[in-house]
Amino acid sequence: MHLRLLELEAEIVQRIDWLATTAKLGRPLWYDAFASVVAGQPNSTREVRLREVVAYRERYGINSTSPFGREPTETQSHSAITTGDCP
């Protein structure tokens, strides 16, 4: 079981690596907004933030031009909180 978890973790890391590289090279529409937010941060911090953003976008199926997608309505936010489906 432990070995399988390590393999799964490696697969996830590999996927995030690929997503981050693809974002940097392809510069999707959301990338410029992301870059402007992290512009003053050290390169290592920008890399970590990019990995977090691409993982978030992948996990929640975000495909908008905003790095984190559209802001949820108050009803959607309340529903996510009460159902435990918060990102």
C-alpha positions as CSV (number, residue, x, y, z in Angstrom):
1,M,0.0,0.0,0.0
2,H,2.8,2.4,1.0
3,L,4.6,1.8,-2.3
4,R,1.4,2.5,-4.3
5,L,1.0,5.8,-2.5
6,L,4.5,6.8,-3.3
7,E,3.9,5.9,-7.0
8,L,0.7,7.9,-7.0
9,E,2.5,10.9,-5.4
10,A,5.2,10.7,-8.1
11,E,2.5,10.6,-10.8
12,I,0.8,13.7,-9.4
13,V,4.1,15.6,-9.1
14,Q,4.9,14.6,-12.8
15,R,1.5,15.9,-13.9
16,I,2.0,19.2,-12.0
17,D,5.5,19.6,-13.5
18,W,4.0,19.1,-17.0
19,L,1.1,21.5,-16.4
20,A,3.5,24.2,-15.1
21,T,5.9,23.8,-18.0
22,T,3.0,23.9,-20.5
23,A,1.7,27.1,-18.9
24,K,5.1,28.8,-19.0
25,L,5.7,27.9,-22.6
26,G,2.1,28.2,-23.9
27,R,1.2,31.3,-21.9
28,P,-2.5,30.7,-21.8
29,L,-4.8,33.7,-21.4
30,W,-4.8,33.5,-17.6
31,Y,-1.0,33.4,-17.4
32,D,-0.4,37.2,-17.8
33,A,-2.8,37.9,-14.9
34,F,-1.0,35.4,-12.8
35,A,2.4,36.7,-13.7
36,S,1.5,40.3,-12.8
37,V,0.4,39.1,-9.3
38,V,3.7,37.3,-8.6
39,A,6.0,39.7,-10.5
40,G,7.8,41.0,-7.4
41,Q,8.3,37.7,-5.7
42,P,11.5,35.6,-5.9
43,N,11.7,33.1,-8.8
44,S,11.4,30.1,-6.5
45,T,8.2,31.5,-5.0
46,R,6.8,32.2,-8.4
47,E,7.5,28.6,-9.4
48,V,5.7,27.3,-6.3
49,R,2.7,29.6,-6.9
50,L,2.5,28.5,-10.6
51,R,2.5,24.9,-9.5
52,E,-0.3,25.6,-7.0
53,V,-2.4,27.5,-9.6
54,V,-2.1,24.8,-12.3
55,A,-2.9,22.1,-9.8
56,Y,-5.9,24.1,-8.6
57,R,-7.1,24.7,-12.2
58,E,-6.7,21.1,-13.1
59,R,-8.5,19.8,-9.9
60,Y,-11.5,22.1,-10.2
61,G,-11.7,22.2,-14.0
62,I,-11.1,25.9,-14.3
63,N,-10.9,27.0,-18.0
64,S,-11.6,30.7,-17.7
65,T,-9.1,33.5,-18.5
66,S,-8.7,34.3,-14.8
67,P,-6.1,32.3,-12.9
68,F,-8.6,31.0,-10.4
69,G,-11.7,31.2,-12.5
70,R,-14.8,33.3,-12.0
71,E,-15.6,34.4,-8.5
72,P,-18.5,32.3,-7.2
73,T,-21.8,34.0,-6.5
74,E,-22.8,34.3,-2.8
75,T,-25.2,31.4,-3.3
76,Q,-22.4,29.1,-4.7
77,S,-20.1,30.1,-1.9
78,H,-22.7,29.3,0.7
79,S,-23.5,26.0,-0.9
80,A,-19.9,25.0,-1.1
81,I,-19.4,25.8,2.6
82,T,-22.5,23.9,3.8
83,T,-21.8,20.9,1.6
84,G,-18.1,20.8,2.4
85,D,-17.2,21.2,-1.3
86,C,-14.8,24.1,-0.7
87,P,-11.6,24.2,-2.7
